[in-house]
Amino acid sequence: MTPLRAAVVDDEPLARARLKRLLALQPDVELVGEYADAHALIEAWPGRPADVVFLDIEMPEMDGFSAFALLDPPCAQVVFVTAYAEHAVRAFDVAATDYLVKPVAPERLLVALDRVRQARAATAPAAGGTAYPERLALPIGRRIQLVDVDTIDCIEAQANYVEIRAGARSFVLRKPLSTVQDELDPKLFARVHRSIVVRIDAVTAIEPLPSARFRLSLANGETVMTGRSYRDPVRQAFGLAVPADE
C-alpha cells in the first residue's frame, strides 16, 4: 500500500514538533503538511491533500471542527488532537477516526494510526478497478468497525441517522442514506423506498401488493415495504416481469 500521507495542524509549535517526531518513527507515514492554523490547512489543501489530518480543536479564529467541515474533496480521515477531553463526543459525531489527548502518548498514537490504516484498507479499490469496497469502515464510538458488505441486509434512514442491519448486528451512523448508498455497488444494493436500501441477494421473497408496492422478505427475518414511487426500480433490480394488465 502507498505511504499514508499525514498533515498536522496545531497552533502550538511544541505540540506540532512532538507529533511530527512520533510520526517520523512510522516507516509508512509521510508528512505532507504542517500548519499553525486552520486557514493555512484549507489554503494548502487542494495542492497537498492528505489521507489523515491530525487536527487541533481549539485554535484562534477557526477551530478544528469548522476546518474539517470546510475541507474540499478528496476528504481525509481526521484524528482530533486536543488538551480537552470534553470534546470527544462531538468529535465522533462528525465521524472522526480517533481522538487524542495532549500530550500525545506514543502507544496511543499507534492505536490511532492502526485505525486509520484499517479504514483505508477497507475502502481501497480492489484489484481490477472496481470503485466499491468489500467492507465498510464504520466509525462507531471510539472504534472503526469493519463490516463486510455481503453481510448487510438493509440500511434504513432514521431521522438524522442511518441504521445498518447485518444479521443480528446493527450499526447506527450520523450520515445521510444517500451517502452510504454511494459507497455501495449498485449491482448488489437497491433503493426500494426513500428511506430504505436493501442488499439484493438478502431478499428471499417478494410479494406484490396493491398501489404499486411490494413486500420484501429478508434473510434476517425482516419484512420491508417498498415505496410506491419505487415500483419500476424494484422490478428492474429483481428482474420482475410487468403484469399483462398494466
C-alpha positions as CSV (number, residue, x, y, z in Angstrom):
1,M,0.0,0.0,0.0
2,T,1.2,3.5,-0.7
3,P,2.5,5.7,2.1
4,L,0.0,7.2,4.5
5,R,0.0,10.9,3.8
6,A,-0.4,12.9,7.1
7,A,-0.9,16.5,7.9
8,V,-0.5,18.1,11.3
9,V,-2.4,21.2,12.3
10,D,-1.8,22.9,15.7
11,D,-1.1,26.5,16.8
12,E,1.3,25.3,19.5
13,P,4.8,24.7,18.0
14,L,5.9,22.3,20.7
15,A,2.7,20.2,20.1
16,R,3.4,20.1,16.4
17,A,7.0,19.1,17.0
18,R,6.1,16.3,19.3
19,L,3.6,14.8,16.9
20,K,6.0,15.2,13.9
21,R,8.7,13.4,15.8
22,L,6.3,10.5,16.7
23,L,5.0,10.2,13.1
24,A,8.6,10.2,11.8
25,L,9.1,6.8,13.6
26,Q,6.5,5.2,11.4
27,P,8.1,4.0,8.1
28,D,4.8,4.0,6.2
29,V,3.8,7.6,7.2
30,E,4.8,10.6,5.0
31,L,4.2,14.1,6.5
32,V,2.9,16.2,3.6
33,G,1.8,19.3,5.6
34,E,2.5,21.1,8.8
35,Y,0.2,24.1,9.7
36,A,0.0,26.5,12.5
37,D,-3.7,27.3,12.0
38,A,-6.8,26.1,10.2
39,H,-6.7,28.7,7.5
40,A,-3.3,27.6,6.3
41,L,-4.6,24.0,6.1
42,I,-7.6,25.0,4.0
43,E,-5.5,27.2,1.7
44,A,-2.9,24.4,1.0
45,W,-5.3,21.5,0.9
46,P,-6.2,21.5,-2.9
47,G,-2.5,21.1,-3.7
48,R,-1.5,18.9,-0.8
49,P,-4.3,16.7,0.3
50,A,-3.6,14.1,3.0
51,D,-5.0,10.7,3.9
52,V,-5.2,11.7,7.6
53,V,-5.2,15.1,9.3
54,F,-4.1,15.3,13.0
55,L,-6.2,18.4,13.8
56,D,-6.1,20.5,16.9
57,I,-9.6,21.6,18.1
58,E,-9.1,24.9,19.9
59,M,-7.2,27.3,17.7
60,P,-7.5,31.1,17.1
61,E,-10.0,32.3,14.5
62,M,-11.2,28.9,13.4
63,D,-11.5,25.7,15.4
64,G,-10.8,22.2,14.2
65,F,-14.4,21.2,13.7
66,S,-15.0,24.2,11.4
67,A,-11.8,23.5,9.5
68,F,-12.7,19.8,8.9
69,A,-16.2,20.9,7.6
70,L,-14.6,23.2,5.0
71,L,-12.1,20.8,3.5
72,D,-12.7,20.1,-0.1
73,P,-12.7,16.6,-1.5
74,P,-10.9,14.3,-1.5
75,C,-11.9,14.1,2.1
76,A,-9.4,12.8,4.6
77,Q,-9.8,10.9,7.8
78,V,-9.4,13.1,10.8
79,V,-7.8,12.4,14.2
80,F,-8.6,15.3,16.6
81,V,-5.9,16.3,19.0
82,T,-6.7,18.4,22.0
83,A,-6.0,19.1,25.6
84,Y,-9.7,18.9,26.4
85,A,-11.3,15.5,26.7
86,E,-14.8,17.0,26.8
87,H,-14.8,17.5,23.0
88,A,-14.7,13.7,22.5
89,V,-18.4,13.2,21.9
90,R,-18.6,15.9,19.3
91,A,-15.5,14.5,17.6
92,F,-17.1,11.2,17.0
93,D,-20.4,12.8,16.0
94,V,-18.6,14.2,12.9
95,A,-17.2,10.7,12.1
96,A,-13.6,11.3,13.4
97,T,-11.4,8.2,13.1
98,D,-10.0,8.8,16.5
99,Y,-9.4,11.4,19.3
100,L,-6.1,12.0,21.1
101,V,-5.5,14.0,24.3
102,K,-2.3,16.1,24.7
103,P,0.4,15.3,25.4
104,V,0.0,12.5,22.9
105,A,1.3,9.2,24.2
106,P,3.3,7.2,21.7
107,E,1.3,4.0,22.3
108,R,-2.0,5.9,21.9
109,L,-0.8,7.3,18.6
110,L,-0.1,3.8,17.3
111,V,-3.6,2.8,18.1
112,A,-4.9,5.8,16.1
113,L,-2.7,5.0,13.1
114,D,-3.9,1.4,13.1
115,R,-7.5,2.6,12.9
116,V,-6.6,4.9,10.0
117,R,-4.8,2.1,8.2
118,Q,-7.7,-0.3,8.7
119,A,-10.2,2.2,7.4
120,R,-8.1,3.0,4.4
121,A,-7.6,-0.7,3.6
122,A,-11.4,-1.4,3.9
123,T,-12.3,1.3,1.4
124,A,-9.4,0.9,-1.0
125,P,-10.4,-0.1,-4.6
126,A,-10.0,-3.8,-5.2
127,A,-7.8,-5.2,-8.0
128,G,-9.5,-4.9,-11.3
129,G,-10.5,-1.2,-10.9
130,T,-13.9,-1.5,-9.0
131,A,-14.7,1.6,-7.0
132,Y,-16.8,-0.2,-4.4
133,P,-15.3,-1.7,-1.2
134,E,-15.9,-5.2,0.0
135,R,-16.1,-3.8,3.6
136,L,-17.4,-0.6,5.1
137,A,-15.3,1.2,7.7
138,L,-17.9,2.4,10.2
139,P,-16.9,4.9,12.9
140,I,-18.8,3.5,16.0
141,G,-17.9,5.4,19.2
142,R,-14.2,5.2,19.7
143,R,-13.7,2.3,17.2
144,I,-13.7,1.7,13.5
145,Q,-16.0,-1.3,12.9
146,L,-15.3,-3.1,9.6
147,V,-18.4,-4.7,8.2
148,D,-18.4,-7.0,5.1
149,V,-21.0,-5.6,2.6
150,D,-22.2,-9.1,1.8
151,T,-23.5,-9.5,5.4
152,I,-25.6,-6.3,5.2
153,D,-29.4,-7.0,4.9
154,C,-30.7,-3.5,4.7
155,I,-30.0,0.2,5.6
156,E,-32.8,2.4,6.9
157,A,-32.8,6.1,7.5
158,Q,-34.0,7.1,10.9
159,A,-34.3,10.9,11.4
160,N,-30.7,12.2,11.2
161,Y,-29.2,8.8,11.3
162,V,-29.0,5.6,9.3
163,E,-29.2,2.1,10.8
164,I,-27.2,-0.6,9.0
165,R,-28.6,-4.0,9.8
166,A,-26.4,-7.1,9.2
167,G,-27.8,-10.3,10.5
168,A,-28.1,-9.9,14.3
169,R,-25.9,-6.8,14.3
170,S,-27.0,-3.2,14.0
171,F,-24.9,-0.1,13.4
172,V,-26.1,3.5,13.8
173,L,-24.3,6.3,12.0
174,R,-25.0,10.0,11.7
175,K,-24.8,10.1,7.9
176,P,-27.3,10.6,5.1
177,L,-28.7,7.5,3.4
178,S,-27.6,8.7,0.0
179,T,-24.0,9.0,1.2
180,V,-24.0,5.4,2.4
181,Q,-25.6,4.2,-0.8
182,D,-23.0,5.9,-2.9
183,E,-20.4,3.7,-1.2
184,L,-22.1,0.5,-2.3
185,D,-22.1,-1.3,-5.6
186,P,-25.5,-0.6,-7.3
187,K,-25.3,-4.2,-8.8
188,L,-25.6,-5.5,-5.2
189,F,-27.8,-2.9,-3.5
190,A,-31.1,-1.3,-4.5
191,R,-33.1,1.7,-3.1
192,V,-36.6,0.4,-2.6
193,H,-38.0,3.3,-0.5
194,R,-36.9,6.8,0.0
195,S,-35.6,5.7,3.4
196,I,-34.6,2.1,2.7
197,V,-31.8,0.4,0.8
198,V,-31.6,-3.4,0.6
199,R,-28.9,-5.9,-0.5
200,I,-30.5,-7.6,-3.4
201,D,-29.3,-11.1,-2.5
202,A,-30.6,-10.7,1.0
203,V,-34.2,-10.6,-0.3
204,T,-35.6,-14.1,-0.2
205,A,-39.2,-13.5,-1.3
206,I,-41.2,-10.7,-3.0
207,E,-45.0,-10.3,-2.6
208,P,-46.8,-7.8,-4.9
209,L,-49.3,-5.6,-3.1
210,P,-51.9,-3.1,-4.3
211,S,-50.9,0.5,-5.1
212,A,-47.7,-0.4,-6.9
213,R,-45.9,-1.7,-3.7
214,F,-44.1,-4.9,-2.8
215,R,-43.4,-6.7,0.5
216,L,-39.8,-7.9,0.6
217,S,-38.8,-10.8,2.9
218,L,-35.2,-10.6,4.0
219,A,-32.8,-13.4,5.1
220,N,-32.6,-12.0,8.6
221,G,-36.4,-12.5,9.1
222,E,-37.4,-8.9,8.5
223,T,-40.0,-7.7,6.0
224,V,-39.7,-4.4,4.1
225,M,-42.4,-2.4,2.3
226,T,-41.3,-0.7,-0.8
227,G,-42.3,2.8,-1.8
228,R,-45.0,3.4,-4.4
229,S,-42.6,5.6,-6.5
230,Y,-40.0,2.8,-6.5
231,R,-42.1,0.2,-8.4
232,D,-40.1,0.3,-11.6
233,P,-36.6,0.4,-9.9
234,V,-37.7,-2.6,-7.7
235,R,-38.8,-4.5,-10.8
236,Q,-35.6,-3.8,-12.6
237,A,-33.4,-4.7,-9.6
238,F,-35.1,-8.1,-9.1
239,G,-35.9,-8.9,-12.7
240,L,-39.7,-8.8,-12.2
241,A,-42.0,-9.0,-15.2
242,V,-44.6,-6.3,-15.8
243,P,-48.1,-7.8,-15.4
244,A,-50.1,-8.1,-18.6
245,D,-53.0,-6.0,-17.3
246,E,-50.7,-2.9,-16.9
